[in-house]
Structures are given as C-alpha cells and as structure tokens.
Amino acid sequence: MVAAVNDNWAIVVPGSGSHGRDGRYLIGDRAHGCLAAAARLADRHRPRLVVFTGWTPAPGPSEAEQMLSAWPGRDDVELVAEPTAQITAENMSRSLPLLLDRGIREVTVVCGAMHLPRVRYFFGGVYPHYGVRCRYHVIRQLPTPGTIAWEAAALTVARRQRRAAVVELRTS
C-alpha cells in the first residue's frame, strides 16, 4: 500500500560544500549524506515538498542546485532549490517563505550532527513563531578539527545572524 502525500509536511536540506582541487565549488560528503537520508524519509513518509538551500561563492551551480541534481529520491515530490543562502540563518529565513506559500506546517530539517546545534537555534527558534513545527533528522558525522573549529566560531555570531534573518523575514 502506498502512503498518501502528507500535504502539511516538508523536508529542508541545508547545503554544505567546498572548493575542489580543480577550483569548482562542490557539495561534499555531508551534503550527500543528508540527501540520502532525506530521500529515505521521503520514500517512507511522502512529504509534499523537499527544499534544498545553499549558495555558491564561485561560478557554477549552487549547493541547492547541486543537491537538486543529485536527488536520489522520489520523483513525485515537489523539489525546490533555494540558491542564495550563504549561512544557516539564511537557510532558515529563505526557506520559510517557500514553506508558508505552500501551507506547510511541519518540517524535518536534515543535517549533520555537528551542525545540529545551529540548525536547532535558527530553525527551531524561528519557524514555530510562523506556525511551522520543526523536527530534525541527524546524519552521523565524524568530528574533524576543522568542523569543530568552524562550528565553534559560527556559534559566536549566531545571535547576530538570527536577528538579521528575522529582520529579513519581516521585510520580505
């Protein structure tokens, strides 16, 4: 028996990438892991929408566009690429209007384990104020010294970034 589409539920996948040896900006292992996890969720629970969000600092497709192209999941789900968000706060603020426009009231954000504290702070701290319930699906991620340093540094500016993202939401 095929599960019915859940019209009020969506999956959001924030991007992550880096410059390759050839200079191209590419999504990495974490993004691919999040894509695979999101596809498994979509196969089991049939969301109405999957949003990929993330930019590129170089010529070529954004993180969101790369994830959309690499999507291994269902083809009967609406897929949307939001290609402008540079930081996690913007992943939140720029995906929210896409959800609200479609009447989405529940979201599962798929992210890496090291990214979860900021994802909870941004998405979980703002989405509920707009009537969108947040859940999280975390993929395993081995902590590297670089990832630990990045996440620690990002936490120091999180409050300012969230304030700016909320202002962006109010003015859009």
N, C-alpha and C positions, 0 to 999 in steps of 0.2 A: 504494500500500500504506500502510495506517495503522499508525503506530508504536504499540507496546504501551505501556501506562501503566508508568512507572518507579515501582514501589511504595516504593522507598527514597529517593526524591529529592523535594525541595520547593523552592519559591521563597519568599523572605521579602522583603517590601517595606516598609521603614520609612517612616513618613509625614513630611510636612512641610506646613506651612500658615501662614497669616497672617490677620489681620483685614482684611476688605474695607472698602470705603468705607461700606457700609451697616451695619458693625459685626459682620457674621457672620464666623465663623471658617471659612475655606475652604482646601482643598488648592490648591497653586499649580502653576506650570509644571513644577517639578522633579518633583513627585508624579505629574503627568500623564505626563511623560516616562518615569518609572520604570514606570508602569502599562503604557504602550505597549511598552516593552522587555520587561517581564515577560510580556505577552501573546504577543509574538513567540517568546520562549523556550518558553512553554507550548505554543504551536501546533506548534513543531518537535520538542519533546522529551517532551511529555506527562508532567508531574510528577504525583505523587499529590495534592499539596496546594499551595495558594498561601495564604500568611499575610500579611495586611495589619495593620500595627501602628502605632498612634498615637492620641493623645487629642484632646480639645478643651478649651480654657480658658474656653469660653463655652457658653451653651445651644445645643443643636443637635447634629447628628451629628458624631462624632469623625472624625479623619483616616482611621482604619481603615474606618469605616462609609462615608465618602465614597468611598474608593478601591474598596471592595466594590461600591457602587452604580454606579461609573463603569467597572468592569472591562470591557475591550473584548475579552477573550479567550474561550477555550473555555468551554462550559457543562458539560462532562463532567469537570471538575476540581473537587475539593473546595476551596471557598473559605472562609476563616475570618477574621473580623475580631477583632483583639485591641485593644480601645478604651481601654486605661488607661495605656499607656506614654507618659511625658512627655518622656523623654530617650533618647538612643541606647542607653545602658546598659540601660534598662528595655525597649527594643525587643528587645534580645537576651535578657534574663532572662525576659521574659514570653512570648516566642515559643517558647523552648526546650522548656518542658513540653508545648506543643501538638505539637511535632515528636516528642518522645520517646514521647508517648502513642500515636502512630500508627506507631511503628517507623521513623521517618525517620532515615537515616544519612548523607545528603548534602544540602547546601543550597546554593543560589545566592542570595546577597543582592544585590538590585538597588538601586543608589544613585547619587547624583550624584558627579561627580569630586571636588568639594571635600569631600564627606562621607566619601570612601573611607578616609582615614587613621584616623578614629574608628571606622568600621564594621569595619575590619581589627582594630583594637585590641580592641574589645569582642567581636564575633562570633568572629573568628579566634583570639582569645586565650582564649576560654572554651568554645565549642562542642566543640572537639576533646577536651577533658577529659571530655566526656559521650559521646564516641564519634560525634560528628557532624562530618563533613568539611565545610569551608567553601570556597566559591568566590565570586567576585564578578563582577557584570556592571555595568559603569560606563556611565552615560549622560553625554554631553557637557554641560557646564555652564559657561557663561561666568562667570568670577570677577568678582563685583561687590565694591566696597569693603565693603559691609555683610556679604556672605557671608564674605569673608576675615577681617574682624574677628570675626564670630560664631565661625567655626571656630578661630581663634587663641585666643579666650577659652575656648572649650569644651575645648581641649587642656589648659589649666591645671588643670582639675578632673577630667580623665578618670580618673586613677588612683584617686581617692577614689570616683568614681561606679562604677567597675568593682568595687572592693572591696564596696561596698554591694549591687550587683547579685548578686554571688556569694553574699553572706550571704543575700539574698532567696531565691536558688535552693536553698540548703542548708536553709532553714527552711520551704519550701513543700512 
